[in-house]
Amino acid sequence: MSIVDFAPLAAATAYLAGAAGSLAVRADRAPAAAAAGAALALTFAALGAGGLIAGDAPGTGVFRLDGFAATMLTLIGGVGFVVVRYADAYLDGDARRPEFMSRLCLTLAAVCVLVTANHLGLVLAGWIGMSLMLHTLLLYFPGRPRAAIAARKKFVVARIGDACLAVAALCLVAAFGTWNVSEILAASAEARAAGAAPGAVGFAAALIVAAAALKSAQFPTHGWLTEVMETPTPVSALLHAGIVNAGGFLVIRFADVVLANAGAMHALALVGGFTALFGSLVMVTRTSVKVSLAYSTVAQMGFMLLQCGLGAFSAAALHIIAHSVYKAHAFLSSGRAVVAAAKKRPTGERTSADALAAFVVALVAYVGVGALFAGLFGGAAEEPALVALGAIFLMGLAVYLSHATTTVRTLMTGGAVVAGASLAYFTLQSAAAGVLGSSVPRPPAPDAADWTVMALAVVSFGAVAFAQAISWRAPSALAGRIYVHVSRGLYANALFNRLVGAAGARPRNAAR
């Protein structure tokens, strides 16, 4: 057995050993047992990735470590080790620290199973186990009413998502006669290429999209994610940096299945795009650092699913990596002064002409770099979905370029910044596609509906970015009225509270 075959099971087992050790040893040694398990898991993940680089073939058993799974397993190992070590100091003096460490390691073990499973039964076990263990962490402080309310909403949403994924699995087994994920993906790709995908596959694709949207807190079921701030900070970091990404992982892992249903892809892009816009707007109205970070996660998850809906699966995988590292650091350092400093907004007068000039310069620099990159290397710069997503990225950057008063010097400096960022964007996208290889499909050729969705996304994000760029001046009366409704999240969360009966929930009634 090669290290590639052995690494997935070994990583999950290491976390299980850490969970058992946390409860078996003396209370003061529980953190060391958990940290040892996390360190071993990271080591096995790195060894497995190294085996793939050395040329070992992915396994064909119940666990499979291909390029995508190895990337996710290594990411989980790194973030998990940092969170476990942070929890040691965070819960110093807490009598229940061994129990917390054990739950944390069990949650990480379930995530490892999910990302490396090559059997639909194990995919379901990892998906459901991860959710149930997270639920116990969310209720670590059961006497906090708001934590109980968030946990109840999360429980309801998660169970609906579990049911969607379970039915999707049964549909795939019925269509292809196997529980093996690799065989299902290969058969689905062949059927799609031949234009003869069974109807059950299209239905399964729609259910997978629904499960992913529910797991990744898409509008209007996002409310639970923004209300888990009363859980321990290590839980918030693990949730926002890792577990909430599971929806995107599911779509990418089953991309060959999801591509069989164009309608589901378009719906995913529209829901993800709207959620990204919604989350980014609500985020800037919040004064709490952690709540603002939570809405940032909602927006980032929406953008990730927008990428999936446009077929840019390697870009979505790269987004998962970048967001996980950033958000883990953001939550674990949220109490530091650097966060308050980073949230300061520039002062001074800026006109619409300043913003327009910044956007034009950013667009010209982006198009120039994209054309140059396509001429020299091709790849990402020749794929419409990636070009459209890059345009959205640069418009966000243009907002910050509009801070400065418009002069020839600032425009030249801004153009150079955008050119460098554009070069980095195309380089990273090409590198991600190369690393992930055949484990993630390339973006398909867009049809008319795809072009419409891409255009709608670019125009919508561009309009919002431009509005943000000019809204730092004295706001109008209309902007003030819009601000009130946006700051309340368009009241979607209040309605969701009523639907699931969370508005009057008490800790003793929290779902378990």
Solvent accessible surface area in square Angstrom, and as a share of the most:
residue,aa,sasa,rsa
1,M,189,0.85
2,S,42,0.27
3,I,54,0.28
4,V,0,0.00
5,D,56,0.29
6,F,88,0.37
7,A,0,0.00
8,P,2,0.01
9,L,94,0.47
10,A,7,0.05
11,A,1,0.00
12,A,4,0.03
13,T,68,0.39
14,A,5,0.04
15,Y,0,0.00
16,L,89,0.44
17,A,59,0.46
18,G,2,0.02
19,A,4,0.03
20,A,64,0.49
21,G,16,0.16
22,S,0,0.00
23,L,113,0.56
24,A,86,0.67
25,V,62,0.36
26,R,143,0.52
27,A,63,0.49
28,D,84,0.44
29,R,130,0.48
30,A,0,0.00
31,P,6,0.04
32,A,65,0.50
33,A,22,0.17
34,A,0,0.00
35,A,12,0.09
36,A,55,0.43
37,G,3,0.03
38,A,0,0.00
39,A,39,0.30
40,L,91,0.45
41,A,1,0.01
42,L,54,0.27
43,T,68,0.39
44,F,43,0.18
45,A,1,0.01
46,A,52,0.40
47,L,88,0.44
48,G,0,0.00
49,A,24,0.18
50,G,34,0.33
51,G,7,0.07
52,L,37,0.18
53,I,153,0.78
54,A,89,0.69
55,G,63,0.61
56,D,55,0.28
57,A,75,0.58
58,P,44,0.28
59,G,6,0.06
60,T,116,0.67
61,G,43,0.42
62,V,80,0.46
63,F,33,0.14
64,R,68,0.25
65,L,0,0.00
66,D,5,0.02
67,G,19,0.19
68,F,0,0.00
69,A,0,0.00
70,A,6,0.04
71,T,29,0.17
72,M,8,0.04
73,L,1,0.01
74,T,48,0.28
75,L,26,0.13
76,I,23,0.12
77,G,1,0.01
78,G,26,0.25
79,V,16,0.09
80,G,0,0.00
81,F,63,0.26
82,V,76,0.44
83,V,0,0.00
84,V,1,0.01
85,R,118,0.43
86,Y,73,0.28
87,A,0,0.00
88,D,36,0.19
89,A,79,0.61
90,Y,93,0.35
91,L,8,0.04
92,D,108,0.56
93,G,76,0.73
94,D,42,0.22
95,A,97,0.75
96,R,85,0.31
97,R,30,0.11
98,P,21,0.13
99,E,59,0.26
100,F,0,0.00
101,M,0,0.00
102,S,6,0.04
103,R,48,0.18
104,L,0,0.00
105,C,0,0.00
106,L,61,0.30
107,T,0,0.00
108,L,2,0.01
109,A,5,0.04
110,A,14,0.11
111,V,13,0.08
112,C,1,0.01
113,V,27,0.16
114,L,5,0.03
115,V,8,0.05
116,T,2,0.01
117,A,6,0.05
118,N,4,0.02
119,H,64,0.29
120,L,5,0.02
121,G,28,0.27
122,L,49,0.24
123,V,5,0.03
124,L,30,0.15
125,A,57,0.44
126,G,1,0.01
127,W,1,0.00
128,I,59,0.30
129,G,23,0.22
130,M,1,0.00
131,S,1,0.01
132,L,76,0.38
133,M,41,0.18
134,L,0,0.00
135,H,9,0.04
136,T,48,0.28
137,L,0,0.00
138,L,1,0.01
139,L,10,0.05
140,Y,0,0.00
141,F,51,0.21
142,P,61,0.38
143,G,61,0.59
144,R,94,0.34
145,P,52,0.33
146,R,136,0.50
147,A,1,0.01
148,A,1,0.01
149,I,32,0.16
150,A,0,0.00
151,A,0,0.00
152,R,49,0.18
153,K,0,0.00
154,K,6,0.02
155,F,39,0.16
156,V,48,0.28
157,V,4,0.02
158,A,8,0.06
159,R,63,0.23
160,I,90,0.46
161,G,2,0.02
162,D,12,0.06
163,A,57,0.44
164,C,22,0.13
165,L,7,0.03
166,A,34,0.26
167,V,64,0.37
168,A,1,0.00
169,A,2,0.02
170,L,107,0.53
171,C,22,0.13
172,L,2,0.01
173,V,28,0.16
174,A,85,0.66
175,A,31,0.24
176,F,46,0.19
177,G,66,0.63
178,T,29,0.17
179,W,97,0.34
180,N,31,0.16
181,V,4,0.02
182,S,32,0.21
183,E,95,0.42
184,I,0,0.00
185,L,23,0.12
186,A,55,0.43
187,A,32,0.24
188,S,1,0.01
189,A,32,0.25
190,E,122,0.55
191,A,18,0.14
192,R,79,0.29
193,A,92,0.71
194,A,81,0.63
195,G,70,0.67
196,A,71,0.55
197,A,38,0.30
198,P,51,0.32
199,G,67,0.65
200,A,37,0.29
201,V,0,0.00
202,G,16,0.16
203,F,112,0.47
204,A,0,0.00
205,A,0,0.00
206,A,38,0.30
207,L,27,0.13
208,I,1,0.01
209,V,14,0.08
210,A,37,0.28
211,A,0,0.00
212,A,0,0.00
213,A,18,0.14
214,L,28,0.14
215,K,13,0.06
216,S,0,0.00
217,A,0,0.00
218,Q,4,0.02
219,F,52,0.22
220,P,68,0.43
221,T,22,0.13
222,H,0,0.00
223,G,0,0.00
224,W,3,0.01
225,L,0,0.00
226,T,11,0.06
227,E,24,0.11
228,V,1,0.00
229,M,35,0.16
230,E,51,0.23
231,T,5,0.03
232,P,1,0.00
233,T,10,0.06
234,P,0,0.00
235,V,0,0.00
236,S,0,0.00
237,A,0,0.00
238,L,5,0.03
239,L,1,0.00
240,H,0,0.00
241,A,1,0.01
242,G,28,0.27
243,I,4,0.02
244,V,1,0.00
245,N,6,0.03
246,A,7,0.06
247,G,0,0.00
248,G,0,0.00
249,F,8,0.03
250,L,0,0.00
251,V,0,0.00
252,I,1,0.01
253,R,22,0.08
254,F,3,0.01
255,A,1,0.01
256,D,28,0.14
257,V,0,0.00
258,V,0,0.00
259,L,24,0.12
260,A,29,0.23
261,N,36,0.19
262,A,53,0.41
263,G,46,0.44
264,A,9,0.07
265,M,11,0.05
266,H,32,0.14
267,A,47,0.36
268,L,1,0.01
269,A,1,0.01
270,L,86,0.43
271,V,59,0.34
272,G,0,0.00
273,G,8,0.08
274,F,94,0.39
275,T,0,0.00
276,A,3,0.02
277,L,27,0.13
278,F,9,0.04
279,G,0,0.00
280,S,29,0.19
281,L,57,0.28
282,V,0,0.00
283,M,56,0.25
284,V,61,0.35
285,T,16,0.09
286,R,73,0.27
287,T,132,0.77
288,S,51,0.33
289,V,40,0.23
290,K,48,0.20
291,V,32,0.19
292,S,11,0.07
293,L,20,0.10
294,A,0,0.00
295,Y,10,0.04
296,S,9,0.06
297,T,0,0.00
298,V,0,0.00
299,A,11,0.08
300,Q,60,0.27
301,M,0,0.00
302,G,0,0.00
303,F,32,0.13
304,M,0,0.00
305,L,0,0.00
306,L,1,0.01
307,Q,9,0.04
308,C,0,0.00
309,G,1,0.01
310,L,16,0.08
311,G,0,0.00
312,A,0,0.00
313,F,0,0.00
314,S,7,0.04
315,A,1,0.00
316,A,0,0.00
317,A,1,0.01
318,L,37,0.18
319,H,28,0.13
320,I,3,0.02
321,I,52,0.26
322,A,61,0.47
323,H,6,0.03
324,S,1,0.01
325,V,88,0.51
326,Y,106,0.40
327,K,0,0.00
328,A,10,0.07
329,H,113,0.51
330,A,9,0.07
331,F,1,0.00
332,L,24,0.12
333,S,5,0.03
334,S,16,0.10
335,G,81,0.78
336,R,158,0.58
337,A,84,0.65
338,V,88,0.50
339,V,22,0.12
340,A,59,0.46
341,A,58,0.45
342,A,83,0.65
343,K,88,0.37
344,K,159,0.68
345,R,125,0.46
346,P,47,0.30
347,T,124,0.72
348,G,50,0.48
349,E,147,0.66
350,R,8,0.03
351,T,69,0.40
352,S,47,0.30
353,A,69,0.53
354,D,18,0.09
355,A,2,0.01
356,L,103,0.51
357,A,25,0.19
358,A,6,0.04
359,F,27,0.11
360,V,76,0.44
361,V,34,0.20
362,A,0,0.00
363,L,96,0.48
364,V,102,0.59
365,A,18,0.14
366,Y,8,0.03
367,V,87,0.50
368,G,41,0.39
369,V,22,0.12
370,G,11,0.10
371,A,67,0.52
372,L,115,0.57
373,F,15,0.06
374,A,26,0.20
375,G,68,0.65
376,L,118,0.59
377,F,147,0.61
378,G,9,0.09
379,G,33,0.32
380,A,1,0.01
381,A,13,0.10
382,E,113,0.51
383,E,25,0.11
384,P,44,0.28
385,A,6,0.05
386,L,3,0.02
387,V,52,0.30
388,A,14,0.11
389,L,2,0.01
390,G,0,0.00
391,A,15,0.12
392,I,13,0.07
393,F,91,0.38
394,L,4,0.02
395,M,26,0.11
396,G,33,0.32
397,L,41,0.21
398,A,0,0.00
399,V,9,0.05
400,Y,139,0.53
401,L,40,0.20
402,S,1,0.01
403,H,44,0.20
404,A,45,0.35
405,T,91,0.53
406,T,49,0.28
407,T,65,0.38
408,V,113,0.65
409,R,197,0.72
410,T,48,0.28
411,L,50,0.25
412,M,137,0.61
413,T,78,0.45
414,G,6,0.06
415,G,12,0.12
416,A,67,0.52
417,V,71,0.41
418,V,1,0.00
419,A,32,0.24
420,G,40,0.39
421,A,24,0.18
422,S,2,0.01
423,L,95,0.47
424,A,49,0.38
425,Y,25,0.09
426,F,1,0.00
427,T,66,0.38
428,L,96,0.48
429,Q,10,0.04
430,S,40,0.26
431,A,53,0.41
432,A,11,0.09
433,A,14,0.11
434,G,59,0.57
435,V,104,0.60
436,L,9,0.05
437,G,37,0.35
438,S,122,0.79
439,S,23,0.15
440,V,5,0.03
441,P,28,0.18
442,R,113,0.41
443,P,21,0.13
444,P,57,0.36
445,A,93,0.72
446,P,35,0.22
447,D,67,0.35
448,A,83,0.65
449,A,42,0.32
450,D,24,0.12
451,W,134,0.47
452,T,88,0.51
453,V,12,0.07
454,M,8,0.03
455,A,57,0.44
456,L,97,0.48
457,A,11,0.08
458,V,41,0.24
459,V,103,0.59
460,S,30,0.19
461,F,28,0.12
462,G,12,0.11
463,A,63,0.48
464,V,31,0.18
465,A,8,0.06
466,F,57,0.24
467,A,50,0.39
468,Q,46,0.21
469,A,1,0.01
470,I,42,0.21
471,S,59,0.38
472,W,64,0.22
473,R,90,0.33
474,A,98,0.76
475,P,100,0.63
476,S,69,0.44
477,A,76,0.59
478,L,105,0.52
479,A,39,0.30
480,G,32,0.31
481,R,142,0.52
482,I,90,0.46
483,Y,116,0.44
484,V,64,0.37
485,H,89,0.40
486,V,21,0.12
487,S,25,0.16
488,R,130,0.48
489,G,3,0.03
490,L,79,0.39
491,Y,100,0.38
492,A,11,0.08
493,N,26,0.13
494,A,55,0.43
495,L,107,0.53
496,F,21,0.09
497,N,28,0.14
498,R,189,0.69
499,L,132,0.66
500,V,28,0.16
501,G,40,0.38
502,A,0,0.00
503,A,71,0.55
504,G,61,0.59
505,A,4,0.03
506,R,116,0.42
507,P,31,0.19
508,R,203,0.74
509,N,74,0.38
510,A,9,0.07
511,A,27,0.21
512,R,196,0.71
